[in-house]
Amino acid sequence: MTDSTRSLSSKIDQTDIDQVVTTGMAFPFWTVFKREFSAYFRSPVAYFIAFAVLLLLGVLFNGYVTFAVQSGNQPADSTTIPGLLVFLMFLIAPLLTMRLIAEESREGTLEVLMTLPMGEGQFIFGKFLAAWGYYTVLLLLTVVFHLLLTTIGVPDLGAAFGSYLGAWLYGGAVLAVSMIWSAVTEDQVVAAFLSAATILVLYLAEIAASWVAGQGSVAGVADFVRELGLQAHYNVTLARGIIRAEDVLYFVFLIVGALFITTRIVEIRRWRA
Amino acid sequence: MIEVENLVKRYGEVTAVNGISFTAEPGQVTGFLGPNGAGKTTTMRILTGYMPPSDGSARVAGFDVFEKSLEVRRRVGYLPENVPLYRDLTAHGYLTYLGEIRGVRNAGRRADDVLMRVGLGSRSRSRIRTLSKGMRQRVGLASALLHNPPVLILDEPTIGLDPLQVLELRELVADLGRDHTVLFSTHILSEAEQVCDKVVIINGGTIIAQGAPSALRASLERGGRILIRAGASAAVLRDVIAAVPGVGSVTVGMDGVIAVPASAEDDPRPRIARAVLDKGWNLTEIRPLAINLEDIFLEVTRQQAAANPTEAAPSEEES
């Protein structure tokens, strides 16, 4: 190694400094995305999730088709599968996001990354895109159920498109919200648990709304609570092929808001580290 | 070039860094010396733009670390303590990743170059988890050199290495110091002496001394304990030396006697030597006892406590 250290010192001279010119590329998030996205496919967790989800959906789909064929009067409905996937997100999203930031912060690699010329926003965005990307792959795999339906019936294409678009946005929003907890704690299990709880609360806002309505409160409060929840923007609109700007915006705002909060948390934790 | 001015970092009630000022010049290795919890890591994290200072300012390569954090990060190569790495990546993959984030042109080729330079060319395709501690340290160092930054900040780079690796790393740091501004922290005094052109000694968040290592050592050894070995029984020797003017106290130990000068200003060694020789004994050895860093800190904190009893120097754990 002595020889190599000598060559190291002799090579690092002024000309060498000129040679290593950085391009000043402004998209480090893309590099982060590529690493994290490929990391999913190198981890057993991601394969386990895909396997379990597809198996469960397959079994349910099989039951649904069998029932539909026997009863003879069921419509070929492509929205069932994305609807189920969306429901399962309270289990899937925490598993996909729990390690994203918690692991970097526990391993100390966050310190390395946060001393690179890269803003927290780029870092968080890259991580989020990776999780959303993995989810997108999973969602695309479930399109096979729609294709199967087309062989035995005539599913409503509009509803199918709406429900898949909705499930895609829904997934993004839930993953972004879920990621907040990975930034809050270094403990992946805690992060996963809190994420699942948060998603369930957002999912069950519907029930809270009916309870509030039952209490005979001021008009509008129940509606407000309902509109805060996830189901109100998916079940009765997108899942039926009704694409409303307000529903799309709800999910987009949820993504942007959650990413903003995550970025701030990473920043604050770094400052107080 | 690193310029630090009255830098303060507080974590709630705890003041980790309390108004330190120093500069690190280009073409020099500046040693940052202090015990654990002295505030070294905190200072380095501020200098690398990882966290903002509570008060005061610091400029690295001409840019304020808080106002122009990204500019500073472009010009700094940082090796954090404990060298965090992605263990699932190969050394080459890891460096390529960092290089791409930094926007280094041909990041993959550059990764190979720096790995070659730290002597890891043959292991560049091994997963980091299979590399030894010393190799990981070198991967970390390679990552700090990736973009050939003018400023290198290395936090305890020799910790956990075997003696040979420590030597190699010191040599490397000294070499890098010729054309970079190098700030490197250590808690080993002799290491700082060997490698550094300048040392800054920090304890309890304040700088207690700075300057060239040889000068520092001389000033710290002045008034320090002196070991005397001579051809006479220890008890007799002790009485003779105790009678020498300028000698404070004398104890028997280490196969000889240990004398403490009465005053730091007055070196009694020549008089001790003469007294021994006048008795007709052979003087085998007379030397200042090597001072280790722990002794210096004990001494300095004792002095601080004595001078200012209400404000004993704190030494909180670093986070």
Contacts between the chains, C-beta under 8 A, distances in Angstrom:
chain1	res1	chain2	res2	distance
A	1	B	119	4.2
A	1	B	165	7.9
A	1	B	168	4.9
A	2	B	168	6.5
A	2	B	171	7.2
A	3	B	119	8.0
A	4	B	116	7.3
A	4	B	117	6.6
A	4	B	118	6.9
A	4	B	119	3.5
A	4	B	121	7.9
A	5	B	118	7.9
A	5	B	119	6.9
A	5	B	168	5.9
A	5	B	171	5.4
A	5	B	172	4.5
A	5	B	175	6.4
A	6	B	175	7.5
A	7	B	116	8.0
A	7	B	117	6.4
A	8	B	117	3.9
A	8	B	118	6.5
A	8	B	172	6.3
A	8	B	175	6.7
A	8	B	176	7.7
A	9	B	172	7.3
A	9	B	175	3.1
A	9	B	176	6.6
A	9	B	178	6.9
A	11	B	117	6.3
A	12	B	117	7.7
A	12	B	145	7.3
A	12	B	148	6.6
A	12	B	176	6.9
A	12	B	179	6.3
A	12	B	180	7.6
A	13	B	179	6.3
A	14	B	179	7.3
A	16	B	148	6.2
A	17	B	148	5.1
A	17	B	150	7.4
A	19	B	148	7.9
A	20	B	104	6.5
A	20	B	105	7.5
A	20	B	110	6.5
A	20	B	147	6.0
A	20	B	148	4.3
A	21	B	105	6.1
A	22	B	74	7.0
A	22	B	102	6.0
A	22	B	103	4.4
A	22	B	104	5.5
A	22	B	105	7.0
A	22	B	147	6.0
A	23	B	103	4.7
A	23	B	104	7.6
A	23	B	105	5.4
A	24	B	103	5.4
A	25	B	100	7.9
A	25	B	103	3.9
A	28	B	100	7.6
A	28	B	101	4.3
A	28	B	102	8.0
A	28	B	103	7.5
A	31	B	97	6.6
A	31	B	100	4.2
A	31	B	101	4.9
A	32	B	101	7.1
A	35	B	97	5.6
A	39	B	88	7.3
A	42	B	88	6.8
A	107	B	84	5.4
A	107	B	86	7.9
A	108	B	80	6.5
A	108	B	82	6.1
A	108	B	84	3.2
A	109	B	84	4.5
A	109	B	85	7.0
A	109	B	86	6.2
A	110	B	84	8.0
A	111	B	45	7.5
A	111	B	50	6.1
A	111	B	80	5.0
A	111	B	84	6.2
A	112	B	78	7.6
A	112	B	80	6.4
A	112	B	84	5.6
A	112	B	85	8.0
A	112	B	98	7.3
A	112	B	143	7.3
A	113	B	101	7.5
A	114	B	50	5.6
A	115	B	48	4.3
A	115	B	49	6.1
A	115	B	50	5.2
A	115	B	73	5.7
A	115	B	76	7.1
A	115	B	78	4.8
A	115	B	80	7.7
A	116	B	73	6.0
A	116	B	98	6.6
A	116	B	101	5.2
A	116	B	102	5.9
A	117	B	70	4.8
A	117	B	71	7.9
A	117	B	73	4.4
A	117	B	74	4.6
A	117	B	101	8.0
A	117	B	102	6.3
A	117	B	103	7.6
A	118	B	101	5.5
A	119	B	70	7.4
A	270	B	50	6.3
A	270	B	51	6.1
A	271	B	51	5.2
A	271	B	52	6.0
A	272	B	11	6.7
A	272	B	51	7.7
A	273	B	45	7.3
A	273	B	50	7.4
A	273	B	51	6.1
A	273	B	319	6.2
